[in-house]
Amino acid sequence: QVQLVESGGGLVQAGGSLRLSCAASPTIFTIISMGWYRQAPGKQRELVATITHNGITNYADSVKGRFTISRGGAKNTVLLQMNSLKPEDTGVYYCNADRPSGWGQGTQVTVSS
């Protein structure tokens, strides 16, 4: 298990941008894959984007072309650049680690119309 800490959520108008970051600890392991999931009110948690330790990315169709996931400069960190935000992007965004596994506590993203 790893501990994950997210930052960067907030309130933004439609069309705006936000950047989320997530750091995992301890860092003695190289996490195989890290990513972001989100959960809107009344809906199930869904995949947003993932990235493997060697840079292979995967995106939900709804965010392709608008969101970019990348590894941060420090080991076991991940960033999510979100551009052209829409009200339907609103939700709690959770950082996820896979092998070793873990979930962050979530950070709220609210996009106003």
VEXGU-789371 format. One record per residue: x, y, z of N, C-alpha, C, CB in turn; residue number from 1. Coordinates in Angstrom, 2 decimals, decimal comma. Atoms other than C-alpha are relative to their C-alpha. Glycine has a CB too. Example, Ala and Ser with C-alpha at 12.3 -4.5 7.8 and 13.67 -1.06 7.14 Angstrom:
2
n.u  n.v  n.w  ca.u  ca.v  ca.w  c.u  c.v  c.w  cb.u  cb.v  cb.w  marke
0,89  -1,19  0,00  12,30  -4,50  7,80  0,90  1,20  0,00  -0,99  0,03  1,25  1 $
-0,82  -1,19  -0,06  13,67  -1,06  7,14  -0,77  1,09  0,73  0,41  0,46  -1,42  2 $
This chain:
113
n.u  n.v  n.w  ca.u  ca.v  ca.w  c.u  c.v  c.w  cb.u  cb.v  cb.w  marke
0,83  -1,19  0,00  0,00  0,00  0,00  0,88  1,25  0,00  -0,95  0,00  1,21  1 $
-0,66  -1,29  0,00  1,04  3,58  -0,71  -0,99  1,06  0,44  0,58  0,33  -1,41  2 $
0,82  -1,16  -0,37  -0,23  6,88  0,61  0,05  1,01  -1,13  0,49  0,63  1,35  3 $
0,09  -0,95  1,10  -1,41  9,39  -1,97  -0,59  1,31  0,50  -0,85  -0,57  -1,15  4 $
0,48  -1,32  -0,38  -1,87  13,13  -1,50  -0,22  0,81  -1,27  0,99  0,71  0,95  5 $
0,36  -0,80  1,18  -3,70  15,21  -4,12  -0,02  1,48  0,35  -1,37  -0,44  -0,55  6 $
0,18  -1,45  -0,15  -3,73  18,96  -4,66  -0,39  0,57  -1,35  1,30  0,68  0,54  7 $
0,25  -0,72  1,23  -4,93  21,46  -7,22  -1,45  0,14  -0,42  0,72  -0,65  -1,06  8 $
1,39  -0,17  0,38  -8,70  21,22  -7,27  -0,48  1,41  0,26  -0,87  -0,98  0,75  9 $
0,56  -1,32  -0,24  -10,98  24,23  -7,15  -1,20  0,27  -0,86  1,03  1,05  -0,23  10 $
1,15  -0,48  0,76  -13,70  26,25  -8,84  0,51  0,78  -1,21  -0,94  0,88  0,88  11 $
-0,41  -0,67  1,22  -13,32  27,37  -12,43  -1,20  0,14  -0,92  1,14  -0,77  -0,71  12 $
1,07  -0,16  0,98  -15,58  28,68  -15,17  0,20  -0,94  -1,18  -0,08  1,45  -0,48  13 $
-0,08  0,84  1,19  -16,38  26,60  -18,20  0,98  0,62  -1,01  -1,40  -0,17  -0,65  14 $
-1,03  -0,46  0,92  -13,56  26,79  -20,71  1,34  0,25  0,66  -0,45  1,24  -0,67  15 $
-1,23  -0,25  -0,73  -10,97  27,30  -18,00  0,84  -1,24  0,17  -0,32  0,58  1,35  16 $
-0,97  1,08  -0,20  -8,09  25,13  -16,85  0,32  -0,17  1,48  1,28  0,27  -0,79  17 $
-0,51  0,33  -1,32  -6,91  23,40  -13,71  1,07  -1,06  -0,16  -1,14  -0,49  0,96  18 $
-0,99  1,06  0,00  -3,94  21,22  -12,90  -0,03  -0,70  1,35  1,42  0,56  -0,31  19 $
-0,03  0,82  -1,20  -4,08  18,40  -10,39  1,36  -0,68  0,12  -1,15  -1,04  -0,02  20 $
-1,24  0,73  -0,23  -1,06  16,82  -8,81  -0,22  -1,02  1,11  1,15  0,96  0,35  21 $
0,11  1,08  -0,97  -0,59  13,69  -6,76  1,39  -0,53  0,29  -0,93  -1,14  -0,51  22 $
-1,30  0,54  -0,41  2,38  12,45  -4,79  -0,23  -1,23  0,86  0,84  1,05  0,76  23 $
0,11  1,26  -0,74  2,81  8,92  -3,46  1,20  -0,16  0,93  -0,10  -1,20  -0,97  24 $
-1,08  0,37  -0,91  4,83  7,78  -0,51  -0,31  -1,35  0,61  0,19  1,06  1,11  25 $
-1,43  -0,27  0,17  6,94  5,90  0,32  0,41  -0,10  -1,46  0,83  -0,96  0,84  26 $
-0,45  -0,04  1,39  8,98  6,31  -2,82  1,05  -1,05  -0,31  0,54  1,36  -0,32  27 $
-1,02  1,00  0,28  11,23  3,31  -2,50  -0,44  -0,95  -1,11  0,31  -0,79  1,26  28 $
0,51  0,83  1,08  8,95  1,44  -4,92  -0,26  0,84  -1,23  -1,27  -0,74  0,43  29 $
0,46  -0,65  1,23  8,34  2,35  -8,54  -1,40  -0,52  -0,27  0,96  -0,29  -1,23  30 $
1,39  0,38  0,21  4,59  2,35  -8,98  -0,22  -0,31  -1,47  -0,95  1,11  0,47  31 $
0,17  0,46  1,38  3,61  0,44  -12,10  -0,89  0,94  -0,80  -0,59  -1,41  -0,02  32 $
0,93  -0,88  0,70  0,68  2,69  -13,01  -0,65  0,95  1,00  -1,09  -0,83  -0,75  33 $
0,72  -0,98  -0,81  -0,86  5,86  -11,61  -1,06  0,66  -0,87  0,96  1,07  0,60  34 $
1,04  -0,61  0,80  -3,99  7,65  -12,64  -0,98  0,81  0,81  -0,73  -1,05  -0,75  35 $
1,05  -0,82  -0,58  -7,04  9,75  -11,94  -1,36  -0,59  -0,34  0,10  1,46  -0,49  36 $
1,39  0,38  0,15  -10,64  8,77  -11,43  -0,83  1,16  0,54  -0,32  -1,35  0,73  37 $
0,89  -1,05  -0,52  -13,62  11,02  -10,74  -1,36  -0,57  0,30  -0,11  1,15  -0,99  38 $
1,34  0,41  -0,37  -17,00  10,72  -9,15  -0,87  1,23  0,11  -0,01  -0,80  1,32  39 $
0,98  -1,08  -0,04  -19,86  13,08  -9,85  -1,11  -0,37  0,97  -0,57  0,30  -1,42  40 $
1,10  0,30  -0,94  -22,79  13,39  -7,42  -1,00  -0,97  -0,60  -0,71  1,29  0,43  41 $
0,98  0,97  0,45  -25,08  10,39  -7,75  0,48  -0,96  -1,06  -1,16  0,71  -0,50  42 $
-0,53  0,88  1,05  -22,78  8,61  -10,18  1,13  -0,86  0,55  0,49  0,83  -1,20  43 $
-1,10  0,87  -0,38  -20,22  5,83  -10,00  1,35  0,66  -0,33  -0,12  -1,35  -0,70  44 $
-1,34  -0,47  0,29  -16,52  6,51  -9,91  0,41  -0,51  -1,38  1,00  -0,46  1,09  45 $
-0,38  0,37  1,35  -15,09  6,49  -13,42  1,45  0,39  -0,29  -0,93  0,66  -1,01  46 $
-1,37  -0,28  0,42  -11,69  6,41  -15,06  0,06  1,33  -0,74  0,53  -1,14  -0,89  47 $
-0,29  -1,20  0,77  -10,29  9,72  -16,27  1,23  -0,26  -0,89  0,24  1,22  0,94  48 $
-1,23  0,24  0,75  -6,73  8,85  -17,28  0,98  -0,77  0,86  0,63  1,33  -0,48  49 $
-1,06  0,72  -0,70  -3,84  6,57  -16,38  1,30  0,12  -0,78  -0,38  -1,49  0,20  50 $
-1,31  -0,01  0,63  -0,12  6,48  -17,09  0,86  -1,05  0,68  0,66  1,40  0,07  51 $
-0,87  1,03  -0,55  2,31  3,62  -16,66  1,38  0,59  0,33  0,14  -1,18  -0,98  52 $
-1,32  -0,48  -0,40  5,82  3,89  -15,25  0,88  0,33  -1,21  0,69  -1,04  0,86  53 $
-0,79  -0,28  1,21  7,16  3,88  -18,83  -0,74  0,91  -0,97  0,37  -1,31  -0,70  54 $
0,61  -1,07  0,77  4,79  6,55  -20,08  -1,17  -0,33  -0,90  1,00  0,59  -0,80  55 $
1,16  0,35  0,81  1,93  4,67  -21,71  -1,25  0,58  0,65  -0,13  -1,54  -0,17  56 $
1,18  -0,69  -0,54  -1,27  6,69  -21,30  -1,29  -0,61  -0,53  0,05  1,49  -0,36  57 $
1,34  0,45  0,37  -4,95  5,87  -21,43  -0,98  1,06  0,50  -0,34  -1,43  0,60  58 $
0,95  -1,05  -0,34  -7,84  8,36  -21,43  -1,43  -0,46  -0,21  0,27  1,25  -0,81  59 $
1,42  0,16  0,28  -11,59  8,26  -21,12  -0,32  0,80  -1,25  -0,88  0,46  1,22  60 $
0,37  -0,69  1,23  -13,21  9,25  -24,40  -0,46  1,43  0,27  -1,09  -0,76  -0,74  61 $
0,59  -1,31  -0,31  -14,90  12,20  -22,69  1,05  1,08  0,25  -0,90  -0,12  1,20  62 $
-1,02  -1,00  -0,31  -11,58  13,88  -21,86  1,12  0,05  -1,04  0,60  -0,28  1,36  63 $
-1,06  0,02  1,02  -9,43  13,02  -24,89  0,07  1,35  -0,72  -0,25  -1,15  -1,02  64 $
-0,20  -1,28  0,67  -7,94  16,13  -26,44  -0,11  1,20  0,92  -0,98  0,14  -1,10  65 $
0,14  -1,10  -0,95  -8,68  18,23  -23,35  0,88  -0,18  1,23  -1,46  0,14  0,43  66 $
-0,79  0,30  -1,19  -6,84  16,51  -20,49  1,31  -0,67  -0,41  -0,80  -0,90  0,99  67 $
-1,29  0,64  0,23  -3,19  15,47  -20,36  0,54  -0,51  1,33  0,99  0,98  -0,67  68 $
-0,60  0,60  -1,19  -1,73  13,08  -17,80  1,49  -0,16  -0,24  -0,67  -1,38  0,35  69 $
-1,45  0,13  0,14  2,00  13,04  -17,14  0,59  -0,37  1,35  0,63  1,31  -0,55  70 $
-0,75  0,25  -1,22  4,52  11,87  -14,63  0,68  1,30  0,45  1,06  -1,14  -0,21  71 $
-0,66  -1,18  -0,51  5,85  14,60  -12,38  1,51  -0,18  0,05  -0,52  0,33  1,38  72 $
-1,45  0,07  -0,05  9,52  15,40  -11,93  0,51  -0,90  1,10  0,56  1,35  0,18  73 $
-0,39  0,86  -1,12  9,73  13,61  -8,59  -0,54  -1,41  -0,22  -0,50  0,58  1,34  74 $
0,43  1,39  0,14  9,43  9,86  -8,37  -1,39  -0,20  0,57  0,99  -0,93  0,69  75 $
1,35  0,36  -0,45  5,90  8,50  -8,04  -0,90  1,21  0,20  0,08  -0,79  1,29  76 $
0,95  -1,10  0,04  4,14  11,75  -8,81  -0,69  0,00  -1,37  0,70  1,38  0,27  77 $
0,75  -0,05  1,24  1,48  12,31  -11,44  -0,77  1,31  -0,06  -0,96  -1,21  -0,12  78 $
0,69  -1,26  0,23  -0,07  15,43  -12,93  -1,16  -0,23  -0,96  0,97  1,06  -0,55  79 $
1,11  0,01  0,95  -3,37  16,00  -14,71  -0,29  1,44  -0,38  -1,26  -0,71  0,61  80 $
0,31  -1,34  0,53  -3,63  19,12  -16,84  -1,37  -0,07  -0,67  1,10  0,49  -1,02  81 $
1,37  0,01  0,51  -7,28  19,85  -17,54  -0,30  1,33  -0,66  -1,02  -0,28  1,14  82 $
0,32  -1,20  0,78  -8,13  22,35  -20,28  -1,41  -0,10  -0,56  1,01  0,20  -1,14  83 $
1,35  -0,05  0,60  -11,41  23,42  -21,86  -1,01  -0,72  0,88  0,01  -0,63  -1,42  84 $
0,86  0,70  -0,95  -13,25  22,32  -18,76  -1,47  0,29  -0,27  0,34  0,41  1,43  85 $
1,45  -0,06  0,21  -16,98  21,66  -18,98  -0,70  -0,24  1,33  -0,46  -1,02  -1,07  86 $
0,74  0,26  -1,25  -19,64  21,62  -16,25  -0,09  -1,50  0,32  -1,41  0,59  -0,09  87 $
0,09  1,45  -0,23  -19,89  17,84  -16,72  1,31  -0,61  0,50  -0,42  -0,71  -1,27  88 $
-1,24  0,47  -0,61  -16,28  17,56  -15,54  -0,01  0,14  1,51  1,18  0,76  -0,58  89 $
0,11  -0,21  -1,45  -17,44  18,53  -12,06  -0,05  -1,32  0,75  -1,25  0,83  0,32  90 $
0,01  1,20  -0,83  -16,77  15,94  -9,38  1,19  -0,02  0,94  0,00  -1,24  -0,87  91 $
-1,16  0,22  -0,86  -14,34  14,64  -6,82  0,99  -0,84  -0,79  -0,40  -0,69  1,35  92 $
-1,05  0,68  0,77  -11,10  13,59  -8,47  0,93  -0,73  0,97  0,81  1,01  -0,87  93 $
-0,81  0,86  -0,87  -9,18  10,72  -6,90  1,24  -0,47  -0,74  -0,83  -1,20  0,49  94 $
-1,23  0,57  0,52  -5,59  9,77  -7,47  0,04  -1,48  0,36  1,24  0,75  0,56  95 $
-0,07  1,45  -0,19  -4,97  6,05  -7,85  1,39  -0,50  -0,33  -1,05  -0,72  -0,86  96 $
-1,26  0,70  0,29  -1,87  3,88  -7,70  -0,29  -1,48  -0,14  1,05  0,26  1,11  97 $
0,17  1,43  0,24  -1,64  0,35  -9,02  1,35  -0,69  0,05  -0,69  -0,25  -1,36  98 $
-1,19  0,79  -0,16  1,06  -2,06  -7,86  1,25  0,80  0,32  0,22  -0,78  -1,20  99 $
0,93  0,20  -1,12  1,57  -1,09  -5,14  -1,21  0,91  -0,09  0,72  0,22  1,32  100 $
1,29  -0,67  0,20  -1,98  0,11  -4,73  -0,29  1,04  1,08  -1,12  -1,03  -0,01  101 $
0,44  -1,02  -0,95  -3,64  3,04  -3,03  -0,95  0,99  -0,66  1,19  0,73  0,59  102 $
0,89  -1,05  0,45  -6,24  5,79  -3,30  0,26  1,25  0,82  -1,49  -0,43  0,10  103 $
-0,04  -1,25  -0,72  -6,05  9,44  -2,41  -1,36  0,31  0,61  0,44  1,13  -0,91  104 $
1,25  -0,38  -0,65  -8,71  11,20  -0,38  -0,93  0,78  -0,92  0,29  0,82  1,23  105 $
0,83  -0,70  0,95  -9,97  13,16  -3,36  0,13  1,51  0,10  -1,42  -0,40  0,18  106 $
-0,01  -1,46  0,04  -9,99  16,79  -4,44  -1,16  0,45  -0,89  1,37  0,55  -0,55  107 $
1,20  -0,45  0,70  -13,08  18,69  -5,57  0,35  0,90  -1,17  -0,94  0,74  0,97  108 $
-0,08  -0,85  1,20  -13,27  20,14  -9,07  -1,42  0,41  -0,34  0,70  -0,75  -1,20  109 $
1,32  -0,53  0,33  -16,23  22,38  -9,81  0,14  0,93  -1,19  -0,64  0,73  1,21  110 $
-0,03  -0,82  1,21  -16,83  23,85  -13,25  -1,36  0,66  -0,15  0,36  -0,86  -1,27  111 $
1,26  -0,73  0,09  -19,47  26,55  -13,45  -0,29  0,38  -1,45  0,04  1,27  0,89  112 $
0,39  -0,32  1,38  -21,44  27,29  -16,59  -0,16  1,49  -0,20  -1,29  -0,72  -0,38  113 $
